[in-house]
Amino acid sequence: MSIPAPTPRADAPRVTADAGRPVILRARDIHKRYGALEVLRGVSLDVHRGEVVCLIGPSGSGKTTLLRCLNHLERIDQGRVEIDGQLVGYRDGPNGTVVEAPEKEVARRRAEIGFVFQRFNLWPHLTALENVVEAPIHVRGERRDQAVATAERLLARVGLLEKRDAYPSKLSGGQQQRVAIARALAMRPKLMLFDEATSALDPETVGEVLEVMRELAAEGMTMLCVTHEMGFAREAADRVVMMDGGVILEDAPPARIFTAPAHERTRQFLSMIRS
C-alpha cells in the first residue's frame, strides 16, 4: 500500500525551532481516518533530543491516535513519521509516496520507541522481572543474563526491585505502571511515548508514577506525553501542544500556554480543567 506525500499547510502552527538539539521525532502532515471520520487532519510535530513535550486537549481530539500512529500501531492515511531520520512503518516509494515496510523492519523501528499505555498491558502470566526481560531477549536478541541484569537495574530505578518475582495480579495499579515503564526502558528507546499513564490509577498511586516520569525528564529522556496532569505538564515539559479536532492549535512553552494561551479554545479547555 502506498500513501501520499505530506502536503504543506499554510495554516499549521509553527514548529518550535531548537538549533542546539537534533530532531529525534519528525512527523509531517499526518492524516488518519476511520471510515468517514477524519481523526487527524494534517498534524506536524518535531521533538528534539532530550525534550519533554506534553500533548493536552479534550477527549476525542486525536492525541492517543497520534501516539499510536507515531509508533505504527495505527497505519496513517497520509504523511510521514521519522525517528532519528528513518521512516517508521514505511519506505520511500515512487513519486513522493511511501509504501509499507516489511514487518521485520517495522519491528526494528518500533523497538526504538517506548510506549507506556493507559492500561499497563503487562503479561499476566509473567513476573515483573520476566515482563521486563521478554522484549530485549526476543526482539533485540540479548543474552538472558544481560537482560536480567538490566531489568533488575531498571526495576530498582522505578523502586520495585523487591517485587521482581511478583505477578501483575499481586501489584497495585501504580506498581504495574512502573513495571510497564521499566519494560519500555529496557529496549533502550530513543523516544518514550506516554498515553495518559496515570488515567487508570487510583489518586493515591498517581504521584508515584508521575515521580518516575519527572525523574526520566530530569535525566534527559526524550518524551512525548499525552496527559491531563496539568501540574506535571507545567513542571516537566519543555513545550505544551494543544490539540482539538484532529489538529494542533498551538505549540508553546508551558509558561505561555498556562498564563497567556494564544487560542480561545485553549483558554476554554484550561478553564474547564481548573474548575
C-alpha positions in Angstrom: 0.0 0.0 0.0 1.3 3.5 -0.9 0.2 6.7 0.7 0.5 10.3 -0.5 3.4 12.5 0.5 2.9 15.3 3.1 1.1 18.4 1.9 2.3 21.7 3.2 -0.3 23.5 5.3 -0.2 27.3 5.3 -2.3 27.4 8.5 -0.3 24.9 10.5 1.2 26.2 13.8 4.9 27.0 13.5 7.1 24.2 14.8 9.3 25.4 17.6 12.9 25.5 16.5 15.8 24.2 18.6 19.0 24.5 16.8 21.0 23.2 19.7 19.4 19.7 19.8 18.9 17.3 16.9 15.3 16.3 16.0 14.5 12.7 17.2 10.9 12.7 16.0 9.7 14.4 12.9 6.0 13.9 11.9 4.7 15.7 8.8 1.1 16.2 7.7 -0.3 13.1 9.5 -3.8 12.1 8.4 -5.8 9.3 9.9 -9.4 8.3 9.1 -11.8 5.7 10.4 -14.3 5.5 7.6 -15.8 8.9 7.1 -14.4 10.2 10.4 -11.0 12.0 10.0 -9.4 11.9 13.4 -6.1 13.5 12.4 -6.2 16.3 9.9 -2.7 17.2 9.0 -0.6 17.1 12.2 3.0 18.1 12.0 5.3 18.0 15.0 9.0 17.8 15.9 10.5 16.6 19.1 14.2 17.2 19.8 16.6 15.0 21.7 16.2 15.4 25.4 13.0 17.3 25.1 9.8 16.7 27.0 6.6 17.6 25.1 3.1 17.3 26.6 0.0 16.9 24.5 -3.1 18.3 26.0 -6.7 18.7 24.8 -10.2 17.4 25.3 -11.1 13.7 24.8 -11.6 12.9 21.2 -9.1 15.5 20.0 -6.8 12.9 18.4 -4.0 12.7 21.0 -3.9 9.0 21.5 -4.4 8.3 17.8 -1.4 10.5 17.1 0.8 8.5 19.5 -0.4 5.2 18.0 0.4 6.5 14.5 3.9 7.6 15.6 4.6 4.1 16.8 2.9 2.5 13.7 0.3 0.8 15.9 -2.1 2.5 13.6 -1.4 3.0 9.8 -1.6 6.5 8.6 -3.5 7.6 5.5 -1.1 10.4 4.6 2.1 12.0 5.7 5.3 10.5 7.2 6.9 9.8 10.5 10.7 9.6 11.1 12.7 8.6 14.1 16.2 9.9 14.0 15.9 10.4 10.3 14.5 6.9 9.5 10.9 6.3 8.3 8.7 4.4 10.8 6.5 1.8 9.2 7.1 2.8 5.6 9.8 3.1 2.9 10.1 5.8 0.3 8.2 4.9 -2.8 7.8 6.4 -6.3 6.7 10.0 -7.0 7.0 11.1 -3.4 4.8 8.4 -1.9 5.7 6.0 0.9 5.0 2.2 0.9 4.6 0.0 3.9 7.8 -1.6 5.1 8.2 -5.4 5.8 7.2 -6.5 9.3 10.7 -7.1 10.5 11.7 -3.6 9.5 8.7 -2.2 11.2 9.6 -4.1 14.4 13.1 -2.7 14.3 11.9 0.9 14.1 9.2 0.3 16.7 11.8 -1.0 19.1 13.3 2.5 19.2 10.1 3.9 20.5 9.0 3.1 24.1 5.2 3.1 24.6 3.5 3.3 28.0 -0.2 2.6 27.7 -3.1 3.7 29.9 -3.9 0.1 31.0 -0.3 -1.2 31.7 -0.6 -4.2 29.2 1.6 -6.4 31.3 1.6 -10.1 30.5 -0.4 -11.6 33.4 1.4 -15.0 33.3 4.9 -13.4 33.7 6.5 -11.9 36.8 7.6 -8.3 36.9 11.2 -9.3 36.0 10.0 -11.6 33.2 7.8 -8.8 31.7 10.9 -6.6 31.5 13.3 -9.1 30.0 10.9 -10.6 27.4 11.4 -8.0 24.6 15.2 -7.5 25.0 15.7 -11.2 24.7 13.2 -12.0 21.9 13.4 -8.7 19.9 16.9 -7.4 20.5 18.5 -10.8 20.9 20.2 -10.0 24.2 21.6 -12.8 26.3 19.4 -13.7 29.2 21.9 -12.8 31.9 22.5 -9.4 30.4 18.7 -8.8 30.1 18.1 -9.8 33.7 20.9 -7.5 34.9 19.4 -4.6 33.0 15.9 -5.5 34.2 17.0 -5.6 37.8 18.7 -2.2 37.4 15.5 -0.7 35.9 13.2 -2.2 38.5 15.4 -0.7 41.2 15.2 2.6 39.3 11.4 2.6 39.5 11.5 1.5 43.1 10.3 -2.1 42.6 13.3 -4.4 42.7 11.8 -6.2 45.7 8.7 -7.0 43.5 10.9 -8.7 40.8 9.2 -12.1 41.3 5.6 -10.8 41.8 2.9 -11.4 39.2 0.9 -8.4 37.9 -2.2 -9.5 39.9 -0.2 -9.0 43.1 0.8 -5.5 42.2 -1.1 -2.2 42.7 -2.0 -0.2 39.6 0.8 2.2 40.3 3.3 -0.6 40.7 2.1 -2.2 37.4 2.6 1.1 35.6 6.1 1.5 37.0 6.9 -2.1 35.7 5.5 -1.0 32.3 7.8 2.0 32.3 10.8 -0.3 33.2 9.7 -2.7 30.4 9.7 0.2 27.8 13.1 1.5 29.1 14.7 -2.0 28.7 14.6 -1.6 25.0 16.8 1.5 25.2 14.4 3.6 23.2 15.3 6.9 21.5 11.8 8.3 22.4 9.3 7.4 25.1 5.6 7.8 24.4 3.2 8.1 27.4 -0.5 7.7 26.8 -2.3 9.0 29.9 0.0 6.9 32.0 -1.9 7.9 35.2 -5.5 7.8 34.0 -6.3 4.3 35.1 -4.7 4.8 38.6 -6.2 5.5 42.0 -5.5 9.0 43.2 -3.1 7.7 45.8 -0.8 6.0 43.2 -0.8 8.7 40.6 2.1 10.5 42.4 4.5 7.6 42.3 4.2 7.2 38.5 4.5 11.0 37.9 7.6 11.0 40.1 9.2 8.3 37.9 8.3 10.4 34.8 9.7 13.5 36.4 13.0 11.7 37.1 13.2 10.5 33.5 12.6 14.0 32.3 15.3 15.4 34.6 17.7 12.7 33.3 17.2 13.9 29.7 14.9 11.2 28.3 13.1 12.3 25.1 9.4 12.1 26.0 6.1 12.8 24.3 3.3 12.6 26.9 -0.5 12.7 26.5 -1.6 13.9 29.8 -4.4 15.6 31.8 -2.0 16.2 34.7 -1.5 19.9 34.2 0.9 20.2 37.1 3.2 17.7 35.5 3.0 19.5 32.1 3.7 22.8 33.8 6.7 21.5 35.8 8.3 18.9 33.5 7.5 20.0 29.9 9.7 22.0 27.6 6.7 22.5 25.3 3.0 22.0 25.6 1.0 21.2 22.5 -2.8 21.8 22.5 -4.8 19.6 20.2 -8.5 19.8 19.3 -10.5 18.4 16.4 -7.6 16.5 15.0 -5.2 19.4 14.6 -2.6 21.3 16.7 -4.0 24.6 17.8 -0.8 25.9 19.5 2.6 24.8 20.5 4.5 26.8 23.1 6.5 26.7 26.4 4.3 25.9 29.4 4.6 29.3 30.9 3.0 30.8 27.8 0.3 28.1 27.4 -0.8 28.3 31.1 -0.6 32.1 31.5 -1.3 33.6 28.1 -2.6 31.0 25.6 -2.9 32.3 22.1 -6.0 30.4 21.1 -9.5 30.8 22.6 -10.1 27.1 22.6 -7.0 26.6 24.7 -8.3 29.2 27.2 -11.7 27.4 27.3 -10.1 24.0 27.8 -7.8 25.1 30.6 -10.6 27.0 32.3 -12.7 23.8 32.4 -9.7 21.8 33.7 -9.1 24.2 36.5 -12.8 24.3 37.5 
